[in-house]
Amino acid sequence: MDAAHEFRTELLENLAEQGELPQRKPKINLDSDPVKPVGDTAPAARQTWPSSNEIAGMYKVGAKGNQELVKAWANGSPIHEDDLPELATMNELYCHALVGGKNVIVGQRFCQVQGNVLTFESPAEFKKKFLHIKKINGINRGQAFLEWPGKNFKPGGTGFFPDPKKCPPDALNFYRGLQVKPMAGDVSPYLDHIKHVICAGHEPSYRYLIGWMAHLFQKPDEKPSVAIVLKSVEGTGKGTMAEPLLRILGPHGNKTNGAYAIAGRFNGTVANRLLIFADEVDLTDKHVADRLKGIVSETTVNMERKGLEIEPLPNYCRLIFASNHSRVLSAGIRERRYLVLEPSDRFAQNPDYFKRLWRWINTNGPARLLNYLLIVDLSDFDPYRCPQTPGLIAEKLGNLSGVNQFFYNKITEQEPFGGRARIPATELVDDFMAWSVEHEQKVTKPAARSCIGQTMLKLGIDVHGRSDRGDGKYYELPERAVLVQQFAKMLDIPEEAIEL
């Protein structure tokens, strides 16, 4: 039993003793249990990490709490009794921390979309906001806070700890908590949308996606290495699928347009996030794709903010990409980082369908979804391996180039390689070079020879003969079924995907 499981069990038991939970701690098994919990069939559960009103916000993370207030200035002179409540209030509102090696005053502001979000100010800018307010001890209120030994001060730097117990006492935790509390109730409108629209009825994809979302809330500080890709025509509800998740996460979720905000140089968008929904993306650009591969799968990310030092941070961020294009990825032949879904257009532009779905979302839908996801059984869920969908296979085949595209064209012919059982190596190389010229792809003779040799080796086809004897080197070609089988294995796709 790992520490996270022990912590979750202890928390659930404590809440049950306090009357906040029933003693029974149900689990939903996706393989055997109904996936439409209604009312009492899904009693409210709790996550292993607290919600926003339990973590005491940014301000109380490591603050003095119930300790007695420091009643003297640094020079030993006493603080006037009327000033102590003022300083205590500021201690609830602000924290002096080191961020990227610089002194920063951290506060928060209200965001209409994400709720309360963090703000960062230099000490000089921080003091300016109090120029018009009554002074403390005869000095600027901001300056008084900075000089007070009892201030909320975090010299140990900052971090992002979805489980606050893991945060060092001298560090500022950027985790803000969830925006909603779990609530038992009907989640069938959302699950139906996920299963029949987003996953288009594909059962393995549906089960993985539900597990992926449950993993986000049950194990937030475990980074999966799979991103979700949604590609379809407009109006299928891709954004609607992400909406309840973003409402639950508040400032720890984000919605962007395009991939540059994630893959760009200043990637603060990823910092302190658990989920990003990126709409209208195009991941076919190799530079963008290479940058995103690390963000999708790596457990750390180098955070670069303007004016601050580059800082390595834990990367817990999950990604959902949405696009209306038929081709979205720059997918290699061994690509496994993406669950590529092609949502059904069954209800596209159907106002009645989406009116009902949004009514569910706007009437405690996110709270009910959170409850459901917290009791999904993840004991057999592998977040690092997703089903290979027809959408990903299409992306792989659409991204074939060079020698792989050449062989694909040859093998999918009615009679591969003209129906020949034997083909000279030099002739095969010449055919590839001619094909490359026709498709405006530059390749030298030595490179073509190397590509052909390596590909035939991967296909399990040995070269025979010698270049200085008889007809030179040649290949004995197997029958078409074997070629298809070996080529499909090389591309890591099912055989039927390349059948005629």
ABEGO torsion letter per residue (X at the ends): XBAAAAAAAAAAAAAAAAGABBABBBBBBAAABBABBBEAABBBBBBABBBAAAAGEAAABGBAEABBBBABBAAGBBBBAAAAAAAAAAAAABBBBBBGGBBBBBBBBBBAAAEBBBBBBBAAAAAAAAAABBBBGGBBAAAAAAABAABBBBAAEBBBBABAAABBAABBBABAEBABBBBBEBAAAAAAAAAAAAAGGBAAAAAAAAAAAAAAAABAABBBABBBBBBBBBGAGAAAAAAAAAAAAEAABBBBBEAAAAABABAAAABGBABBBBBGBBAABAAAAAAAAAAAABABBBBBBBGBBBBBBBBABBBBBBBABABABBBBAABAABBBBBBBAAABGBAAAAAAAAAAAABGAAAAAAAAAAABBAAABBAABBBBBAAAAAAAAAABBEAAAAAAAAAABABBGGGBABBBAAAAAAAAAAAAAAAGBBBBAAAAAAAAAAAAAAAGBBBBEBAABEAEBBBBBBBAAAAAAAAAAAAGBBAAAABX
